[in-house]
Amino acid sequence: MANRSDYARRAEPRSFRPIADREDRLIASRLITERQLECLAWVQQGKSATDIGSILGLSGRTVEKHIIKVCGHLGVKTRIQAVVRARELGLIAASAP
């Protein structure tokens, strides 16, 4: 019999489960757009949504939506967790954008 955490994990939508292997990394790289990764790279540099919006010519609200989508695809809750997970998967580099 599966324990409760296994059941809860299977019940979650696929896009919100943590990415674990190469196949899932490939799926994430297809789901996450270049613009979303660009926003995440600027988050890595400590920029706010407003700052990123000014840099990229977007509204701060649009930047926040990009970051929220990335968090969902990576299965994390915060922007910092998203940066760490994206670096683990090799989706963004540790250097400046």
Secondary structure, DSSP 8 states (H G I E B T S, - for coil): ---HHHHHHHHS-GGGS---SHHHHHHHHHHS-HHHHHHHHHHHTT--HHHHHHHHT--HHHHHHHHHHHHHHHT-SSHHHHHHHHHHHTSS-SS--
